[in-house]
């Protein structure tokens, strides 16, 4: 009897183990998530990882503090993604989503700006002037050590050309600015990186993506001329030279017309004129008229950022054609200008320059016969 009871108990335990085994066979096994060994090249904005066989990579994501998530779909059988240029000094989180039988499984990489807080360069800015020159400036970080040194690197948006600043501007031995006289290779958008070094502590970097259109300060207009008849004075000019060729419609001009007087508070009129094919303004001024002066400055039609004023041109005599001349340095018969920065000057012409007199006399002809 005792033997029978033991036998029955044995078979009951065996049935229980068999049922548990069958139940486990119905459950999916835990899938091994591949370790991708992600790497991020911040200079190239390139995220890469180790390729795994029989694995599909769905998307790459950069989580940016200002721009939010930025998603790229990698090409088939490729194990990298290349992002457009974004500033990285606030840190970003990078993610690759790997296809799973149940759901996408993400793997993340945190890219941080290593170094002491407050050591990075601050107040960074750049501007292009005279079409071919650029100045950049920055200030020493508030918590930067005394021996800190900064270095500026620039790369075009196509990631084909890069350069270090060729001419640093110093303050007590520390680089606080850069002057460039060769802007070849720069594109519409460019990536700027200011690195720092110190023997005492790690120095954080500062980076920025700048558009040439937003940082270019336009020179004054070229070839300003004025002709007066009995009732009006026609003011004519040509668009200035810029870094890239722009249509007339992309400019806006401001004219400062002043009546010449010995009084301190002379009459002053500021007039805004949109750019067009003629680039002219018809100033009502009947005879007898006092002497006036006019100077003109330029801005982008969409971005209110005025450049320097031209040299003033005096006008007022009936029938006289007044031509503005380029500003020349003393002792320089060729009129060369120093690339020290934007300022008043080079806006008129050599009166004998090609096309200038022809254009001026053309407007004189129209003005004389139609007004």
C-alpha positions as CSV (number, residue, x, y, z in Angstrom):
1,X,0.0,0.0,0.0
2,X,2.8,2.3,0.9
3,X,4.6,1.5,-2.4
4,X,1.4,2.4,-4.3
5,X,1.2,5.8,-2.7
6,X,4.8,6.6,-3.5
7,X,4.2,5.6,-7.2
8,X,1.1,7.8,-7.5
9,X,3.0,10.8,-6.0
10,X,5.9,10.3,-8.4
11,X,3.7,10.4,-11.5
12,X,1.9,13.5,-10.2
13,X,5.2,15.3,-9.8
14,X,6.2,14.2,-13.3
15,X,3.0,15.5,-14.8
16,X,3.5,18.9,-13.1
17,X,7.1,19.2,-14.5
18,X,5.9,18.2,-18.0
19,X,3.1,20.9,-17.9
20,X,5.6,23.6,-16.8
21,X,8.0,22.6,-19.6
22,X,5.2,22.8,-22.2
23,X,4.1,26.2,-20.8
24,X,7.6,27.6,-21.1
25,X,7.8,26.4,-24.7
26,X,4.9,28.7,-25.6
27,X,6.7,31.9,-24.2
28,X,9.2,33.7,-26.4
29,X,12.8,33.7,-25.3
30,X,14.4,37.1,-24.3
31,X,16.1,38.6,-27.4
32,X,19.7,39.5,-27.2
33,X,20.1,43.3,-27.8
34,X,23.3,43.9,-29.7
35,X,25.8,46.3,-28.2
36,X,26.5,48.8,-31.0
37,X,29.6,50.5,-29.6
38,X,28.4,53.9,-30.8
39,X,30.9,56.6,-31.6
40,X,30.3,60.3,-32.4
41,X,32.7,62.5,-34.4
42,X,31.6,66.0,-33.4
43,X,33.7,67.8,-36.0
44,X,32.0,65.8,-38.8
45,X,28.7,65.4,-37.0
46,X,28.9,61.7,-37.8
47,X,27.4,59.0,-35.6
48,X,28.7,55.5,-36.3
49,X,28.4,52.0,-34.7
50,X,29.5,48.4,-35.1
51,X,27.5,46.5,-37.7
52,X,25.6,43.4,-36.7
53,X,24.5,40.7,-39.0
54,X,20.7,40.2,-39.5
55,X,20.0,43.5,-37.8
56,X,18.0,46.4,-39.2
57,X,18.8,50.0,-38.1
58,X,15.6,52.0,-38.3
59,X,16.8,55.6,-37.5
60,X,19.3,57.8,-35.9
61,X,18.1,60.6,-33.6
62,X,19.9,63.6,-32.2
63,X,18.1,65.1,-29.2
64,X,19.0,68.8,-29.2
65,X,18.1,71.2,-26.4
66,X,17.1,74.0,-28.8
67,X,15.9,72.2,-31.9
68,X,14.4,69.1,-30.3
69,X,14.7,65.6,-31.8
70,X,16.5,65.5,-35.2
71,X,15.9,62.2,-37.1
72,X,17.8,60.6,-39.9
73,X,17.0,57.3,-41.7
74,X,20.3,55.5,-42.4
75,X,20.9,54.0,-45.8
76,X,20.4,50.2,-46.1
77,X,23.4,48.2,-44.8
78,X,25.1,51.3,-43.6
79,X,26.2,51.7,-40.0
80,X,26.5,55.5,-39.7
81,X,24.5,58.7,-39.9
82,X,25.7,62.2,-40.7
83,X,23.8,65.1,-39.3
84,X,23.7,68.6,-40.6
85,X,25.6,71.2,-38.5
86,X,24.2,72.0,-35.1
87,X,25.8,73.7,-32.0
88,X,26.9,71.1,-29.5
89,X,28.2,73.1,-26.6
90,X,25.1,72.5,-24.5
91,X,25.4,68.7,-25.1
92,X,23.2,66.3,-27.1
93,X,21.9,62.8,-26.7
94,X,22.3,60.5,-29.6
95,X,20.2,57.4,-30.3
96,X,20.1,54.5,-32.7
97,X,16.9,52.4,-33.0
98,X,17.5,48.7,-33.8
99,X,14.8,46.6,-35.2
100,X,13.5,43.8,-32.8
101,X,10.9,41.1,-33.4
102,X,8.7,42.8,-30.9
103,X,9.6,46.5,-31.0
104,X,12.4,49.0,-31.9
105,X,15.0,48.9,-29.2
106,X,17.0,52.1,-28.8
107,X,20.6,52.5,-27.7
108,X,21.8,55.9,-26.6
109,X,25.0,57.9,-26.3
110,X,25.3,61.1,-24.3
111,X,27.7,63.6,-25.8
112,X,28.7,66.2,-23.1
113,X,30.9,69.3,-23.2
114,X,33.7,68.2,-20.8
115,X,35.6,70.8,-18.8
116,X,35.0,73.3,-16.1
117,X,31.7,75.3,-16.2
118,X,32.2,78.9,-17.2
119,X,35.6,78.2,-18.9
120,X,34.4,78.4,-22.5
121,X,34.7,81.5,-24.7
122,X,31.7,83.7,-24.4
123,X,30.0,86.6,-26.4
124,X,31.1,85.0,-29.7
125,X,30.2,86.9,-32.9
126,X,31.5,87.4,-36.5
127,X,30.8,89.8,-39.3
128,X,31.8,90.0,-43.0
129,X,32.7,93.4,-44.4
130,X,33.9,94.8,-47.7
131,X,32.7,91.5,-49.2
132,X,36.1,89.7,-48.7
133,X,37.0,90.2,-45.0
134,X,35.7,88.7,-41.8
135,X,36.3,89.5,-38.1
136,X,35.3,87.3,-35.2
137,X,35.5,88.2,-31.5
138,X,34.9,86.5,-28.2
139,X,35.6,87.1,-24.5
140,X,37.4,85.0,-21.9
141,X,35.1,82.7,-19.9
142,X,34.2,84.0,-16.5
143,X,35.6,81.0,-14.8
144,X,38.5,80.4,-17.2
145,X,42.0,80.1,-15.6
146,X,44.6,82.8,-16.2
147,X,46.6,80.6,-18.5
148,X,43.7,79.8,-20.8
149,X,44.3,80.0,-24.6
150,X,41.6,79.8,-27.2
151,X,41.7,78.6,-30.8
152,X,39.1,79.2,-33.6
153,X,38.4,76.6,-36.3
154,X,36.0,77.1,-39.2
155,X,34.5,74.5,-41.5
156,X,32.1,74.8,-44.4
157,X,28.7,73.1,-44.3
158,X,29.7,70.6,-47.0
159,X,32.5,69.4,-44.6
160,X,35.1,69.7,-47.3
161,X,37.2,72.5,-46.2
162,X,38.4,73.5,-42.7
163,X,40.9,76.0,-41.4
164,X,42.3,77.5,-38.2
165,X,42.2,81.3,-37.7
166,X,45.3,82.7,-39.6
167,X,45.5,86.0,-37.7
168,X,44.6,86.0,-34.0
169,X,43.7,89.2,-32.1
170,X,45.1,89.1,-28.5
171,X,44.4,90.7,-25.2
172,X,47.2,90.3,-22.7
173,X,48.4,87.2,-24.7
174,X,45.0,85.5,-24.8
175,X,43.3,85.0,-28.2
176,X,40.1,87.0,-28.2
177,X,39.5,87.5,-31.9
178,X,40.4,86.5,-35.4
179,X,40.8,88.4,-38.7
180,X,40.4,86.6,-42.1
181,X,41.3,88.0,-45.5
182,X,40.6,84.8,-47.4
183,X,37.0,83.6,-47.3
184,X,37.3,81.2,-50.2
185,X,35.6,77.9,-49.6
186,X,33.0,79.3,-47.2
187,X,29.4,78.3,-47.9
188,X,26.0,79.8,-47.0
189,X,26.3,78.2,-43.6
190,X,29.5,77.5,-41.7
191,X,30.5,75.9,-38.5
192,X,32.6,77.8,-36.0
193,X,34.4,76.1,-33.1
194,X,36.4,77.8,-30.3
195,X,38.4,75.3,-28.3
196,X,40.4,76.1,-25.2
197,X,43.5,74.8,-23.4
198,X,44.9,75.2,-20.0
199,X,47.5,73.5,-17.8
200,X,45.3,73.9,-14.7
201,X,41.9,72.6,-15.8
202,X,39.8,71.3,-18.7
203,X,38.3,74.1,-20.8
204,X,34.9,73.7,-22.4
205,X,34.4,74.5,-26.1
206,X,31.9,76.9,-27.7
207,X,30.5,76.4,-31.2
208,X,28.0,78.1,-33.5
209,X,26.5,77.7,-37.0
210,X,26.4,81.1,-38.8
211,X,24.8,82.1,-42.0
212,X,26.9,84.5,-44.2
213,X,23.7,86.5,-45.1
214,X,23.0,87.2,-41.5
215,X,26.5,88.3,-40.6
216,X,27.5,90.3,-43.7
217,X,27.6,94.1,-43.2
218,X,27.0,95.7,-46.6
219,X,29.3,98.4,-47.9
220,X,27.7,101.7,-49.1
221,X,26.4,101.8,-52.6
222,X,28.7,102.4,-55.6
223,X,28.7,105.2,-58.1
224,X,26.4,107.7,-56.4
225,X,25.4,110.5,-58.8
226,X,23.0,113.5,-58.6
227,X,21.5,115.7,-61.4
228,X,19.1,118.6,-60.8
229,X,16.6,120.2,-63.1
230,X,14.3,123.2,-62.3
231,X,12.0,121.2,-59.9
232,X,13.7,118.0,-58.8
233,X,17.1,116.3,-58.2
234,X,17.6,112.7,-59.3
235,X,19.8,110.7,-57.1
236,X,21.2,107.5,-58.6
237,X,23.4,104.7,-57.3
238,X,24.5,101.1,-57.9
239,X,24.2,98.2,-55.6
240,X,27.4,97.5,-53.5
241,X,29.7,94.6,-53.9
242,X,28.7,91.7,-51.7
243,X,30.2,88.3,-50.7
244,X,27.7,86.5,-53.0
245,X,25.9,87.9,-56.0
246,X,22.5,89.2,-55.0
247,X,19.6,90.7,-57.0
248,X,18.7,94.4,-56.7
249,X,15.5,93.4,-54.9
250,X,17.4,91.9,-52.0
251,X,18.7,95.3,-50.9
252,X,17.2,98.3,-49.1
253,X,18.7,101.7,-48.9
254,X,18.5,104.7,-46.6
255,X,19.2,108.2,-47.8
256,X,20.2,111.0,-45.5
257,X,19.5,114.3,-47.3
258,X,20.6,117.4,-45.4
259,X,20.2,121.0,-46.3
260,X,23.6,122.7,-46.0
261,X,23.5,125.5,-43.3
262,X,25.7,127.2,-40.9
263,X,23.1,126.5,-38.2
264,X,23.8,123.6,-35.8
265,X,20.3,122.1,-36.4
266,X,20.1,121.8,-40.1
267,X,17.2,120.2,-42.0
268,X,17.5,116.4,-42.1
269,X,15.5,113.9,-44.0
270,X,15.9,110.1,-43.7
271,X,14.3,108.3,-46.6
272,X,14.1,104.5,-47.2
273,X,14.1,103.2,-50.7
274,X,13.6,99.5,-51.7
275,X,16.1,98.1,-54.2
276,X,15.0,97.9,-57.8
277,X,16.4,98.0,-61.3
278,X,16.8,101.8,-61.3
279,X,18.2,102.3,-57.8
280,X,17.2,106.0,-57.8
281,X,15.3,108.5,-55.9
282,X,13.6,111.7,-57.2
283,X,14.1,114.4,-54.6
284,X,11.6,117.3,-55.0
285,X,13.7,120.5,-54.8
286,X,12.4,123.5,-56.9
287,X,14.6,126.4,-57.9
288,X,15.9,128.5,-56.3
289,X,17.3,125.8,-54.1
290,X,19.9,125.8,-51.3
291,X,22.8,123.5,-51.3
292,X,22.1,119.9,-50.0
293,X,24.2,116.9,-49.2
294,X,23.2,113.2,-49.6
295,X,24.8,110.1,-48.2
296,X,23.4,106.5,-48.5
297,X,23.8,103.3,-46.6
298,X,22.7,99.7,-47.4
299,X,20.8,96.9,-45.6
300,X,19.4,93.5,-46.5
301,X,15.8,93.8,-47.6
302,X,14.6,91.2,-45.0
303,X,17.2,91.7,-42.2
304,X,17.3,95.2,-40.7
305,X,21.1,95.7,-40.4
306,X,22.4,98.9,-41.8
307,X,26.0,99.2,-43.0
308,X,28.2,102.3,-43.0
309,X,27.2,105.6,-44.6
310,X,28.8,106.7,-47.9
311,X,30.8,109.9,-48.0
312,X,28.3,112.9,-48.4
313,X,27.9,114.3,-51.9
314,X,27.0,118.0,-52.3
315,X,24.4,119.0,-54.9
316,X,22.1,121.8,-55.8
317,X,23.1,123.7,-58.9
318,X,20.8,123.5,-61.9
319,X,22.1,121.2,-64.7
320,X,25.2,120.0,-62.8
321,X,26.0,116.3,-62.6
322,X,27.5,115.5,-59.2
323,X,29.5,112.3,-58.9
324,X,30.6,110.6,-55.7
325,X,34.2,109.4,-55.6
326,X,35.8,106.5,-53.7
327,X,37.5,107.4,-50.5
328,X,41.3,107.3,-50.8
329,X,44.0,107.1,-48.2
330,X,46.6,109.8,-48.0
331,X,49.6,109.1,-50.1
332,X,47.8,106.2,-51.9
333,X,47.1,107.2,-55.5
334,X,45.4,103.9,-56.2
335,X,42.8,104.3,-53.5
336,X,43.6,101.1,-51.7
337,X,41.7,100.6,-48.4
338,X,42.9,99.0,-45.2
339,X,41.0,95.8,-44.3
340,X,40.8,96.9,-40.6
341,X,37.0,96.9,-40.5
342,X,33.9,98.4,-41.9
343,X,33.6,102.2,-42.0
344,X,32.6,105.1,-44.1
345,X,34.1,105.4,-47.4
346,X,34.4,103.4,-50.6
347,X,31.1,104.2,-52.2
348,X,31.5,106.3,-55.0
349,X,33.5,105.9,-58.1
350,X,36.4,106.9,-60.1
351,X,34.5,109.2,-62.4
352,X,36.3,107.7,-65.4
353,X,35.4,104.1,-64.4
354,X,33.7,102.0,-67.0
355,X,30.0,102.3,-67.1
356,X,29.7,105.1,-64.6
357,X,29.5,108.2,-66.8
358,X,27.4,106.3,-69.3
359,X,24.9,105.4,-66.6
360,X,24.9,108.9,-65.2
361,X,24.4,110.6,-68.6
362,X,21.6,108.1,-69.4
363,X,19.7,109.2,-66.3
364,X,20.5,112.8,-67.2
365,X,18.9,112.3,-70.7
366,X,15.8,110.7,-69.2
367,X,15.5,113.2,-66.4
368,X,16.0,116.2,-68.8
369,X,13.4,115.2,-71.3
370,X,10.7,113.7,-69.0
371,X,10.7,116.0,-66.0
